[in-house]
């Protein structure tokens, strides 16, 4: 990212300001309180709005004004943007209007302060706090990172590199896991309650109770049927006897009906016997089917690994298969993880080798750049030598002007002579003004006197001339006018002569001033020539070091590639073992399938045996029906015989006796039937209740199956969320360790530049972002034990290392904002300032496109490509900015200012 232009209107001390910025090092120079930091704050405010301010929006509006405007043009990743912010004060509030648009290379448009801030945050991948922690070292905050705790330092760097997102995702996964745990525990509790209820129900032997009740009901029903049949027979006997007694013909007709009924019952008995035979045949066929299924079970025993087809053996075999599967899966998971780890290690090592090779290329490129910069420094030295020669020629010409001048004055006295002449000219001009006034007044008096004389009046008193003693005074006034005119002419001539002499003296004074400037400028240029030549020598030496470093990096890259190849071979070997374990899992699956087949056939045998039981029960029911029919047939036959006997008197008498017996029996049997009917109702109600409990048991079993499936799904989901939470945590930890390594590397490279010749050896950064400085004798120091200047420079080195880490990126280079240093030399002495200059040059060498520094230090100004001067008018209290090429700036003159 690069700031291209900032335009302000009524922002803090600025009335109207428009500044263009370019790549390279820009130093903002000015006295304290002139508004240098406010210029940077305006850029920060343009990007992030109120989040960039330490005060309120109202604080940035210039005192006495009602609105302010800030416009920032910047380029990021090849796309040009324009941000416009407007603040207007209304009563007790401030309206904030903001808009962002692309001016080249894109089509992004955002309206509103919040939308713009979010867009900038996403674009730069950092919010206002991260911007300050990475790229913007504000005045007085140079020691912020060293004073921070390791955890605070860790949070800052994690946020810059987007690791906070991984922690947010891990927390979300953890919340999801806890939510699944709550639901899973609730479902498990419900499932356990269902299983307990089912166990209680199954322990009540509901089917046994039902069979007992149905058996009792059958007995009662049979008894009722028998009593009802007997009652019917008694009634029939009674009615038959009555009919016999009523009419002999009717008995004959009844006899015919009974005989027909006997034949019908006999026919029904024969049909029922045939149906019972059919059930017997079906039972025989079912037994044959059971034999076939049992034979199939025996065929599958070996494949299932069973010695006998029993529930206990199947359960034991299932447990053994499950144990084997768990054992294989455990090893398989371990092997898969190891294979993946080996592959990842190989990939990481290969990437590291590529990175080392890239670093070697970078060192080579840096060396080439240093050689080119050395040449540029030599050329700059030559150009400055040419400038020195030109300045000397100009100085010789100026000295000749003193030798040929008409005025007898030398270079040292010219200023004093000019001041003397200016004073004399001022006195003469004052005298000319006085004479002009006196002459004007005298002329007016003469004119007035002449008018009075022409009117015949005295010019002194206004009386008629003949009566006035002063009529002759006008001549004196005329003489006075003539004298004044002569004196005025003489004064004007003296003034003109002094102007001519001053013009000559002014030219000589300007020449003297220019000679002083040339002398000072020549001295400065000579120093710069020496510096440039020295810099060229240093850069050529640094280029040689870079070439040597490139060779070392390439050797390290080759070694790393060999280790990566070893990791690939280990990964392949582990993958082969994974294949063997997967084959074992398939064999386990085949064994489980065979066990399932045996279990299914056992269930089939149980179903067939149940079918046989049902057929037997049906045959028994049919036999009972026939028994009842035989009873009825016997009754019918007996009735037939009775009717046959009833055709005579003897039979009539017998009929009377039977009628009486039948009536007595019916009376008794009705009482018994009432009691049995009540008993049957009780049994039917009890059977209904047991069947309801059985249905409830089946419903519970269905609910248990559904709950078991839900619990299994929740357990799988819980495992997935647990793995996801762990994955995010492990990924964040791994990336953090990579950040620590990369930051330690960039920090030591910067440290080597800054402290390479001192008593310090290197810096260690542990996994918790704690910093330790090691002296060359091996003694460890806390950074706070450094002196004030060393601590400030150490912090600047740390900031630059963090900036480089963000710029280089863990996975590749990323566009970064300008590196901004606001008064970084506050705690530095001259020696440390020189190292800061070296640090700035090094950051340029690392590819930082734009560096903006607020400082009044001459050495930093000398290292700048462009110089921005900020001045404040003491009368209006308004600041202005000017921009110029730093190569043509006289540093000593800035110090004088």
C-alpha positions in Angstrom: 0.0 0.0 0.0 1.2 3.6 -0.7 -0.2 7.0 0.3 -0.4 9.1 -2.9 -2.1 12.3 -1.7 -3.7 13.9 1.4 -5.8 17.0 1.2 -7.1 18.8 4.3 -9.5 21.6 5.1 -9.9 22.9 8.6 -8.3 19.8 10.1 -6.7 20.7 13.5 -4.1 23.4 12.7 -4.5 23.2 9.0 -6.7 25.6 7.1 -6.1 24.3 3.6 -3.3 21.8 2.8 -2.6 19.6 -0.2 0.3 17.2 -0.1 1.4 14.6 -2.7 3.5 11.7 -1.5 5.6 9.2 -3.5 7.6 6.0 -2.9 10.8 6.1 -0.9 11.7 7.8 2.4 9.8 11.0 3.1 10.8 13.1 6.2 8.3 15.5 7.6 10.3 18.4 9.2 9.2 21.3 11.3 9.5 22.8 14.8 7.6 21.3 17.7 3.9 22.2 17.7 3.8 23.0 14.0 1.4 20.2 13.1 3.7 17.4 11.8 1.9 14.6 13.7 -1.5 16.0 12.8 -0.6 15.4 9.1 -0.1 11.7 9.9 -3.2 11.6 12.1 -5.2 12.9 9.2 -4.1 9.9 7.0 -4.9 7.5 9.8 -8.3 9.2 10.4 -9.1 9.0 6.6 -8.6 5.2 6.8 -10.3 4.3 10.1 -12.5 7.3 11.1 -13.2 7.8 14.8 -11.4 4.6 15.7 -8.1 6.4 14.8 -8.7 9.3 17.1 -7.7 9.5 20.8 -10.3 12.2 21.3 -13.7 12.9 19.8 -14.7 13.9 16.2 -15.3 17.5 17.4 -11.6 17.7 18.5 -10.3 17.5 14.9 -12.3 20.5 13.6 -10.2 23.6 13.6 -11.1 26.1 16.4 -13.6 28.7 15.2 -14.7 26.5 12.2 -17.9 24.5 11.7 -16.8 21.8 9.4 -13.7 19.9 8.3 -12.8 17.8 5.2 -10.1 15.1 4.7 -9.4 13.4 1.4 -6.9 10.6 1.0 -5.8 9.0 -2.2 -3.9 5.7 -1.8 -2.9 2.6 -3.9 -3.1 -0.9 -2.6 -2.2 -4.1 -4.5 -2.4 -2.3 -7.9 -5.8 -0.6 -7.3 -6.1 3.1 -6.6 -8.7 4.3 -4.0 -10.0 7.7 -2.8 -11.5 8.2 0.7 -13.5 11.3 1.5 -14.6 12.3 5.0 -16.7 15.3 6.0 -17.4 16.5 9.5 -20.0 19.2 10.2 -20.8 20.6 13.7 -24.4 21.0 14.6 -25.3 22.3 18.0 -24.1 19.5 20.4 -23.4 16.9 17.7 -21.1 16.2 14.8 -22.3 14.7 11.5 -19.9 12.4 9.8 -20.2 11.7 6.1 -17.8 9.3 4.4 -17.4 7.6 1.0 -14.8 5.4 -0.7 -14.4 4.7 -4.4 -11.8 3.3 -6.7 -10.1 5.6 -9.2 -8.2 3.0 -11.2 -8.0 -0.8 -11.3 -11.3 -1.7 -9.5 -15.0 -0.9 -9.0 -15.4 -0.9 -5.2 -17.7 1.8 -3.8 -18.7 2.2 -0.1 -20.8 4.8 1.6 -20.9 5.5 5.3 -18.2 5.7 8.0 -18.9 2.1 9.3 -18.9 0.6 5.8 -15.7 2.3 4.8 -13.9 1.3 8.0 -15.0 -2.3 7.5 -13.8 -2.3 3.9 -10.4 -0.8 4.8 -10.0 -3.3 7.6 -10.7 -6.2 5.2 -8.6 -4.7 2.5 -5.5 -4.2 4.7 -6.3 -7.3 6.8 -5.9 -5.1 10.0 -8.1 -2.8 12.1 -7.0 0.5 13.6 -5.3 -1.2 16.6 -3.4 -3.6 14.3 -2.4 -0.7 12.0 -0.8 1.1 15.0 0.9 -2.1 16.2 2.3 -2.9 12.8 3.0 0.1 10.7 2.3 3.3 12.6 4.7 4.0 15.5 3.1 7.0 17.1 4.9 9.7 19.0 5.7 8.6 22.6 4.7 4.9 21.8 8.0 3.7 20.6 8.4 1.5 23.8 4.9 0.2 23.7 5.8 -3.4 22.6 8.7 -3.8 25.0 6.5 -2.6 27.9 3.8 -5.1 26.9 3.5 -8.5 28.5 4.3 -11.6 26.4 0.6 -12.4 26.2 -0.2 -8.9 25.0 2.6 -9.1 22.5 1.2 -12.5 21.4 -2.3 -11.1 21.0 -1.0 -8.2 18.9 0.9 -10.4 16.5 -1.8 -13.1 16.3 -4.4 -10.4 15.4 -2.0 -9.0 12.7 -1.6 -12.5 11.1 -5.4 -13.3 11.4 -4.9 -16.1 14.0 -7.6 -14.6 16.1 -10.1 -16.0 13.6 -8.9 -19.5 14.3 -9.4 -19.0 18.0 -12.9 -17.6 17.2 -13.6 -20.7 15.1 -12.2 -23.0 17.9 -14.5 -21.3 20.4 -17.5 -21.8 18.1 -16.6 -25.4 17.6 -16.3 -25.7 21.4 -19.8 -24.1 21.9 -21.2 -26.5 19.3 -19.5 -29.5 21.1 -21.0 -28.4 24.5 -24.4 -27.9 22.8 -24.2 -31.4 21.4 -23.1 -32.8 24.8 -26.2 -31.3 26.4 -28.5 -32.8 23.9 -26.6 -36.1 23.9 -26.8 -36.3 27.7 -30.5 -35.5 27.7 -31.2 -38.1 25.0 -29.0 -40.7 26.8 -31.0 -40.1 30.0 -34.3 -40.5 28.1 -32.9 -43.7 26.4 -31.8 -45.1 29.8 -35.3 -44.4 31.2 -36.9 -46.1 28.2 -34.7 -49.2 28.6 -35.4 -49.3 32.3 -39.2 -49.2 31.6 -38.8 -51.9 28.9 -36.8 -54.1 31.3 -39.5 -53.7 34.0 -42.2 -54.6 31.4 -40.2 -57.6 30.1 -39.8 -58.8 33.7 -43.6 -58.9 34.2 -44.0 -61.8 31.7 -46.9 -60.1 29.9 -47.2 -62.8 27.2 -47.3 -65.5 29.9 -50.0 -63.6 31.8 -51.9 -63.1 28.5 -51.7 -66.8 27.7 -52.9 -67.7 31.2 -55.8 -65.3 31.0 -56.7 -66.5 27.5 -56.5 -70.1 28.7 -58.8 -69.2 31.7 -61.1 -67.3 29.3 -61.2 -70.3 27.0 -62.2 -72.6 29.9 -64.9 -70.2 31.1 -66.1 -69.7 27.5 -66.2 -73.5 27.0 -68.1 -73.9 30.2 -70.5 -71.2 29.2 -70.9 -72.8 25.8 -71.5 -76.2 27.4 -74.0 -74.8 29.9 -75.7 -72.8 27.2 -75.7 -75.9 25.0 -77.1 -77.9 27.8 -79.6 -75.2 28.6 -80.5 -75.1 25.0 -80.9 -78.9 25.1 -83.0 -78.6 28.2 -85.1 -75.9 26.6 -85.3 -78.0 23.5 -86.3 -81.0 25.6 -88.9 -78.8 27.4 -90.2 -77.5 24.2 -90.0 -80.9 22.5 -92.0 -82.3 25.3 -94.5 -79.5 25.2 -94.7 -79.9 21.5 -95.1 -83.6 21.9 -97.9 -83.0 24.3 -99.3 -80.3 22.2 -99.6 -82.2 19.0 -98.4 -85.5 17.8 -98.0 -84.1 14.2 -95.7 -81.4 15.3 -93.5 -84.0 16.9 -93.3 -85.8 13.7 -92.3 -82.5 11.9 -89.8 -81.8 14.6 -88.4 -85.3 14.3 -87.8 -84.6 10.6 -86.0 -81.3 11.4 -83.8 -83.0 14.0 -82.9 -85.7 11.7 -81.9 -83.1 9.1 -79.9 -81.2 11.8 -78.1 -84.5 12.7 -77.1 -84.9 9.0 -75.9 -81.3 8.8 -73.8 -81.6 12.0 -72.2 -84.8 10.8 -71.3 -83.1 7.5 -69.7 -80.2 9.3 -67.7 -82.6 11.5 -66.3 -84.3 8.4 -65.2 -81.0 6.8 -63.5 -79.8 10.0 -61.6 -83.1 10.2 -60.4 -82.5 6.7 -59.2 -79.0 7.6 -57.3 -80.4 10.6 -55.6 -82.8 8.3 -54.5 -79.9 6.1 -52.9 -78.2 9.1 -51.1 -81.4 10.1 -49.6 -81.6 6.6 -48.5 -78.0 6.7 -46.8 -78.7 10.1 -44.9 -81.5 8.5 -43.7 -79.3 5.6 -42.7 -76.6 8.1 -40.5 -79.0 10.0 -38.8 -79.9 6.7 -38.2 -76.2 6.1 -36.7 -75.9 9.6 -34.3 -78.8 8.8 -33.2 -76.9 5.6 -32.5 -73.7 7.5 -30.6 -75.5 10.2 -28.5 -77.1 7.5 -27.8 -73.7 6.1 -26.8 -72.5 9.6 -24.3 -75.3 9.8 -22.8 -74.3 6.5 -22.2 -70.7 7.7 -20.7 -71.6 11.1 -17.1 -71.9 9.9 -17.3 -68.6 7.9 -18.8 -66.9 11.0 -16.1 -68.4 13.3 -18.8 -70.2 15.5 -18.7 -73.7 16.9 -22.4 -73.7 17.7 -25.4 -71.6 16.6 -26.6 -70.2 19.9 -27.4 -66.7 21.1 -24.5 -66.9 23.7 -22.0 -68.0 21.0 -23.1 -65.3 18.6 -22.9 -62.6 21.3 -19.4 -63.8 22.2 -18.4 -63.9 18.5 -19.8 -60.4 18.0 -17.8 -59.1 20.9 -14.6 -60.7 19.6 -15.2 -59.2 16.1 -15.8 -55.8 17.7 -12.6 -56.1 19.7 -10.7 -57.1 16.6 -12.2 -54.2 14.6 -11.4 -51.7 17.4 -7.8 -53.0 17.5 -7.4 -52.8 13.7 -9.1 -49.4 13.5 -6.9 -48.0 16.4 -3.8 -49.1 14.6 -5.2 -47.9 11.2 -6.0 -44.5 12.6 -2.6 -44.2 14.1 -0.9 -45.3 10.8 -3.1 -42.9 8.8 -2.1 -40.0 11.2 1.5 -41.0 11.0 1.4 -41.3 7.2 -0.3 -37.8 7.0 2.3 -36.4 9.4 5.1 -37.8 7.3 3.5 -36.3 4.2 3.0 -33.0 5.9 6.6 -33.0 7.2 7.9 -33.8 3.7 5.7 -31.0 2.2 6.8 -28.6 4.9 10.4 -29.5 4.5 10.1 -29.1 0.7 8.4 -25.8 1.2 11.2 -24.8 3.6 13.8 -25.8 1.0 12.0 -23.7 -1.6 11.8 -20.9 0.9 15.6 -21.2 1.5 16.2 -21.2 -2.2 14.0 -18.2 -2.5 15.9 -16.5 0.3 19.2 -17.3 -1.5 17.7 -15.6 -4.6 16.7 -12.7 -2.5 20.2 -12.4 -1.1 21.5 -12.5 -4.6 19.1 -9.8 -5.7 19.9 -7.8 -2.6 23.6 -8.1 -3.4 22.9 -6.9 -7.0 20.8 -4.1 -5.6 23.6 -3.1 -3.3 26.1 -3.1 -6.1 23.7 -0.9 -8.1 23.2 1.4 -5.1 27.0 1.6 -4.6 27.3 2.7 -8.2 24.5 5.2 -7.7 26.3 6.5 -4.6 29.5 7.0 -6.6 27.5 8.7 -9.3 25.9 10.9 -6.7 29.3 11.8 -5.3 30.5 12.7 -8.8 27.4 14.9 -9.3 28.0 16.6 -6.0 31.6 17.2 -6.9 30.4 18.8 -10.1 28.0 21.0 -8.0 31.0 22.0 -5.8 33.0 23.1 -8.8 30.1 25.1 -10.2 29.6 26.8 -6.8 33.3 27.7 -6.6 33.1 29.3 -10.1 30.1 31.3 -9.0 31.9 32.4 -5.9 34.9 33.6 -7.9 32.6 35.7 -10.1 30.9 37.2 -7.0 34.3 38.1 -5.5 35.2 39.9 -8.7 32.1 42.1 -8.2 33.6 43.5 -5.0 37.0 44.2 -6.7 35.3 46.1 -9.6 32.6 47.9 -7.6 32.7 51.8 -7.4 31.9 51.7 -3.7 34.9 51.4 -1.5 33.6 48.6 0.6 34.7 45.0 1.4 32.6 41.8 1.9 32.7 42.1 5.7 31.5 45.8 5.9 28.8 45.7 3.2 26.0 44.9 5.6 26.9 47.7 8.0 27.4 50.2 5.1 24.0 49.3 3.7 22.3 49.9 7.1 24.1 53.3 7.4 22.9 54.4 4.0 19.4 53.2 4.7 19.3 55.3 7.8 20.6 58.4 5.9 18.1 57.8 3.1 15.3 57.6 5.6 16.3 60.9 7.2 16.5 62.6 3.7 13.1 61.2 2.7 11.6 62.4 6.0 13.1 65.9 5.2 11.7 65.8 1.7 8.2 65.0 3.1 8.5 67.9 5.6 9.6 70.3 2.9 6.8 69.2 0.6 4.3 69.9 3.4 5.8 73.3 4.3 5.9 74.2 0.6 2.3 73.3 0.1 1.2 75.3 3.1 3.2 78.4 1.9 1.8 78.2 -1.6 -1.7 78.0 -0.2 -1.1 81.1 2.0 0.3 83.0 -1.1 -2.7 82.1 -3.2 -5.1 83.1 -0.4 -3.3 86.5 0.0 -3.4 87.1 -3.7 -7.1 86.5 -3.7 -7.6 89.0 -0.9 -5.4 91.6 -2.6 -7.4 91.1 -5.8 -10.5 91.8 -3.7 -8.9 94.9 -2.2 -8.5 93.4 1.3 -5.5 92.9 3.5 -4.1 89.3 3.4 -3.2 89.6 7.1 -6.5 90.8 8.7 -9.0 90.8 5.9 -9.7 94.6 6.2 -9.6 97.0 3.2 -6.0 97.7 2.1 -6.1 101.4 2.8 -7.0 100.7 6.4 -4.4 97.8 7.1 -0.8 98.3 8.1 0.2 94.8 6.9 -0.5 94.9 3.2 3.2 94.2 2.3 3.5 90.7 4.1 2.7 88.8 1.0 6.2 89.4 -0.4 7.7 87.6 2.5 5.5 84.6 1.8 6.5 84.5 -1.8 10.2 84.6 -0.8 9.5 81.7 1.6 8.0 79.7 -1.2 11.0 80.2 -3.4 13.4 79.3 -0.7 11.4 76.1 0.1 11.3 75.1 -3.6 15.1 75.4 -3.8 15.7 73.4 -0.6 13.2 70.7 -1.7 15.0 70.3 -5.0 18.3 69.9 -3.2 16.8 67.3 -0.8 15.4 65.3 -3.7 18.7 65.2 -5.4 20.3 63.9 -2.2 17.6 61.2 -1.9 18.2 60.1 -5.6 21.9 59.9 -5.0 21.4 57.8 -1.9 19.0 55.4 -3.8 21.7 54.9 -6.5 24.3 54.2 -3.8 21.9 51.8 -2.0 21.1 49.9 -5.1 24.8 49.2 -5.6 25.3 48.3 -2.0 22.3 46.0 -2.0 23.7 44.1 -5.0 27.0 43.7 -3.1 25.2 42.6 0.1 23.3 40.0 -1.9 26.6 38.8 -3.4 28.0 38.6 0.2 25.0 36.6 1.4 25.3 34.3 -1.7 29.0 33.8 -1.0 28.2 32.8 2.6 25.6 30.3 1.3 28.1 28.9 -1.3 30.7 28.4 1.4 28.3 26.6 3.7 26.8 24.6 0.8 30.2 23.6 -0.5 31.2 22.3 3.0 28.0 20.3 3.2 28.4 18.9 -0.3 32.0 17.9 0.4 30.8 16.0 3.5 28.0 14.3 1.4 30.6 13.3 -1.2 32.7 11.7 1.5 29.6 10.0 2.9 28.5 8.7 -0.5 31.9 7.3 -1.3 32.0 5.7 2.1 28.4 4.3 1.6 29.5 2.9 -1.8 32.4 1.0 -0.1 30.1 -0.3 2.6 27.4 -1.4 0.1 30.0 -3.3 -1.9 31.2 -5.1 1.2 27.5 -5.8 2.1 27.0 -7.2 -1.4 29.8 -9.6 -0.8 28.2 -10.7 2.5 24.9 -11.2 0.7 26.5 -13.4 -1.9 28.1 -15.5 0.8 24.7 -15.7 2.7 23.0 -16.8 -0.6 25.5 -19.7 -0.9 24.8 -20.8 2.6 21.1 -20.7 2.0 21.4 -22.9 -1.1 23.4 -25.5 0.8 20.8 -25.5 3.6 18.0 -25.9 1.0 19.7 -28.9 -0.6 20.1 -30.6 2.9 16.5 -29.8 3.7 15.3 -31.4 0.4 17.2 -34.6 1.3 15.4 -34.8 4.7 12.1 -34.2 2.9 12.7 -37.2 0.6 13.4 -39.4 3.6 10.0 -38.3 5.1 8.3 -39.2 1.8 9.8 -42.7 1.9 8.5 -43.1 5.5 5.1 -41.9 4.4 5.0 -44.5 1.6 6.0 -47.3 4.0 3.3 -46.3 6.5 0.7 -46.1 3.6 1.5 -49.7 2.7 0.7 -50.8 6.3 -2.5 -48.8 6.1 -3.5 -50.9 3.1 -2.9 -54.1 5.0 -5.0 -52.9 7.9 -7.8 -51.9 5.5 -7.7 -55.5 4.2 -8.0 -56.8 7.7 -11.1 -54.6 8.2 -12.7 -56.1 5.2 -12.1 -59.6 6.6 -13.7 -58.5 9.9 -16.6 -57.2 7.9 -17.0 -60.5 6.1 -17.0 -62.4 9.5 -19.6 -60.0 10.9 -21.7 -60.6 7.7 -21.5 -64.4 8.3 -22.5 -64.0 12.0 -25.5 -61.8 10.8 -26.5 -64.5 8.4 -26.5 -67.2 11.1 -28.4 -64.9 13.4 -31.0 -64.2 10.7 -31.4 -68.0 10.0 -31.9 -68.7 13.7 -34.6 -66.0 13.7 -36.2 -67.8 10.7 -36.2 -71.1 12.7 -37.9 -69.4 15.6 -40.5 -67.9 13.2 -41.1 -71.4 11.6 -41.5 -73.0 15.1 -43.9 -70.3 16.0 -45.9 -71.1 12.8 -46.0 -74.8 13.9 -47.3 -73.8 17.3 -50.0 -71.7 15.7 -51.0 -74.6 13.4 -51.2 -76.9 16.4 -53.3 -74.4 18.3 -55.6 -74.1 15.3 -56.0 -77.9 15.1 -56.8 -78.0 18.8 -59.4 -75.2 18.3 -60.9 -77.2 15.4 -60.9 -80.3 17.5 -62.7 -78.5 20.3 -65.3 -77.2 17.8 -65.9 -80.8 16.6 -66.1 -82.0 20.1 -68.8 -79.4 20.7 -70.5 -80.4 17.5 -70.3 -84.1 18.6 -72.0 -83.1 21.8 -74.7 -81.3 19.9 -74.9 -84.3 17.5 -75.4 -86.6 20.5 -78.0 -84.3 21.8 -79.7 -84.2 18.4 -79.6 -88.0 18.1 -80.9 -88.3 21.6 -83.7 -85.8 20.7 -84.4 -87.8 17.5 -84.8 -90.9 19.6 -87.0 -89.0 22.0 -89.2 -87.8 19.2 -89.4 -91.2 17.8 -90.6 -92.5 21.1 -92.9 -89.6 21.6 -95.4 -90.8 19.0 -97.1 -93.0 21.5 -98.8 -92.4 24.9 -95.9 -93.7 26.7 -93.7 -91.2 25.0 -96.2 -88.4 25.9 -95.9 -89.3 29.5 -92.2 -89.5 29.2 -92.3 -86.1 27.5 -94.1 -84.6 30.5 -91.4 -85.9 32.8 -88.7 -84.6 30.7 -90.4 -81.2 30.4 -90.4 -80.9 34.2 -86.8 -82.0 34.5 -85.8 -79.6 31.8 -87.5 -76.7 33.4 -85.8 -77.4 36.7 -82.4 -77.7 35.0 -82.9 -74.4 33.1 -83.6 -72.6 36.3 -80.4 -73.9 37.8 -78.2 -73.4 34.8 -79.3 -69.7 34.4 -77.8 -69.0 37.8 -74.5 -70.7 36.9 -74.4 -68.9 33.5 -74.8 -65.5 35.2 -71.8 -66.3 37.4 -69.7 -67.5 34.5 -70.6 -64.5 32.4 -69.4 -62.2 35.1 -66.2 -64.2 35.3 -65.7 -64.0 31.5 -66.2 -60.2 31.6 -63.5 -59.9 34.3 -61.1 -62.1 32.2 -61.8 -60.1 29.0 -61.0 -56.8 30.8 -57.8 -58.3 32.2 -56.8 -59.5 28.7 -57.5 -56.1 27.3 -55.2 -54.5 30.0 -52.4 -57.0 29.3 -52.6 -56.5 25.6 -52.5 -52.7 26.1 -49.4 -53.2 28.2 -47.9 -55.3 25.4 -48.7 -52.6 22.9 -47.1 -50.0 25.2 -44.0 -52.3 25.4 -43.8 -52.5 21.6 -44.1 -48.7 21.4 -41.4 -48.3 24.0 -39.2 -50.6 22.0 -39.8 -48.6 18.9 -39.0 -45.4 20.8 -35.9 -47.0 22.2 -34.7 -47.9 18.7 -35.3 -44.3 17.4 -33.6 -42.9 20.5 -30.6 -45.2 20.0 -30.2 -44.0 16.4 -30.4 -40.4 17.6 -27.8 -41.0 20.4 -25.5 -42.7 17.9 -25.8 -39.8 15.5 -25.2 -37.3 18.3 -22.2 -39.3 19.5 -20.8 -39.2 16.0 -21.5 -35.4 15.8 -19.9 -34.9 19.2 -16.8 -36.7 18.0 -16.7 -34.5 14.9 -17.1 -31.3 16.8 -14.4 -32.4 19.3 -12.0 -33.2 16.5 -12.9 -29.8 14.8 -12.2 -27.9 18.0 -8.9 -29.7 18.5 -8.0 -29.1 14.9 -8.5 -25.4 15.1 -6.5 -25.2 18.3 -3.6 -27.3 16.9 -3.6 -25.3 13.7 -3.5 -22.0 15.6 -0.6 -23.3 17.8 1.3 -24.6 14.8 0.9 -21.3 12.9 1.9 -19.4 16.0 5.1 -21.4 16.3 5.8 -20.7 12.7 5.2 -17.0 13.4 7.6 -17.2 16.3 10.3 -18.8 14.2 9.8 -16.3 11.3 9.7 -13.3 13.7 12.8 -14.5 15.5 14.6 -14.8 12.1 13.6 -11.3 10.9 14.2 -9.8 14.3 17.8 -11.2 14.4 18.5 -10.1 10.9 17.4 -6.5 11.9 19.2 -6.9 15.2 22.4 -7.9 13.4 22.3 -4.7 11.4 21.6 -2.5 14.4 23.8 -4.1 17.1 26.3 -6.1 15.0 29.3 -4.3 16.3 28.2 -4.0 19.9 28.5 -6.4 22.8 25.2 -8.2 21.9 25.1 -11.5 20.2 21.5 -12.4 19.3 17.8 -12.4 20.4 15.7 -15.3 21.5 11.9 -15.3 21.1 10.2 -18.2 22.9 6.8 -19.7 22.1 5.0 -17.3 24.5 6.6 -14.3 22.8 8.9 -13.5 25.7 12.1 -11.7 24.4 15.7 -12.3 25.7 18.8 -10.4 24.6 22.1 -12.3 24.7 25.5 -10.6 25.1 28.5 -12.0 23.3 29.7 -13.5 26.5 26.5 -15.5 26.7 24.8 -13.6 29.5 21.0 -13.2 29.0 19.4 -9.8 29.5 15.8 -8.7 29.7 15.2 -5.9 27.1 14.2 -3.6 29.9 17.8 -3.8 31.2 19.0 -1.9 28.1 19.7 1.8 28.2 17.0 4.2 27.2 18.4 4.8 23.7 19.2 1.1 23.2 15.7 0.1 24.4 14.1 2.6 22.0 16.2 1.3 19.1 15.5 -2.3 20.1 11.7 -1.5 20.0 12.1 0.1 16.6 13.9 -3.0 15.4 11.1 -5.2 16.8 8.5 -3.1 15.1 10.4 -3.3 11.8 10.7 -7.1 12.2 7.0 -7.5 12.8 6.4 -5.3 9.7 8.7 -7.5 7.7 6.9 -10.6 8.9 3.6 -9.3 7.8 5.0 -8.1 4.5 6.8 -11.4 3.7 3.9 -13.5 5.1 4.1 -17.1 6.2 2.6 -18.3 2.9 4.0 -15.5 0.6 4.3 -11.8 0.3 1.3 -9.6 1.1 0.7 -5.9 0.4 1.4 -3.8 3.5 0.8 -0.1 4.4 3.5 2.5 4.6 6.0 2.3 7.5 5.3 5.4 9.6 7.6 6.6 12.4 6.4 9.6 14.4 9.4 11.3 16.2 11.4 8.0 16.6 14.5 9.8 17.8 13.1 11.3 21.0 15.1 8.8 23.2 18.1 8.4 20.8 21.5 10.0 21.0 23.5 10.8 17.8 25.1 7.4 17.6 21.8 5.6 17.9 20.3 7.9 15.3 22.9 6.8 12.8 21.8 3.2 13.4 18.2 4.2 12.9 19.2 5.6 9.5 20.8 2.3 8.7 17.6 0.5 9.8 15.6 2.7 7.5 17.9 2.0 4.6 17.7 -1.7 5.5 13.9 -1.6 5.4 14.1 0.0 2.0 16.4 -2.9 1.0 13.8 -5.4 2.2 11.3 -3.8 -0.3 9.3 -1.4 1.9 7.9 0.9 -0.8 7.1 3.9 1.3 8.5 5.1 4.7 7.2 8.3 6.3 9.2 9.8 9.2 8.3 12.8 11.4 11.6 14.2 12.7 13.8 17.3 12.9 17.0 15.3 13.1 19.5 16.4 10.4 20.8 12.9 9.8 17.4 11.5 9.0 16.7 14.5 6.8 19.9 13.7 4.9 18.7 10.1 4.3 15.4 11.2 2.9 14.3 11.1 -0.8 11.7 13.9 -0.2 11.4 16.5 2.5 8.0 17.9 3.7 8.3 21.1 5.7 5.5 22.1 8.1 5.3 25.7 9.2 2.8 27.5 11.5 1.9 31.2 11.1 2.0 32.7 14.6 -0.5 35.3 13.6 -3.2 33.0 12.3 -2.1 29.8 14.1 -2.5 27.9 10.8 -0.1 25.3 9.5 1.1 24.9 5.9 3.1 22.2 4.1 5.7 22.3 1.3 7.4 19.4 -0.5 10.7 19.3 -2.2 13.4 16.9 -3.3 15.7 16.3 -0.4 18.8 16.2 -2.6 18.7 19.9 -3.1 18.0 20.8 0.5 20.6 22.6 2.7 20.4 20.6 5.9 22.4 23.2 7.9 19.9 25.9 6.9 17.1 23.7 8.3 19.0 23.5 11.6 19.3 27.3 11.6 15.6 27.6 11.1 
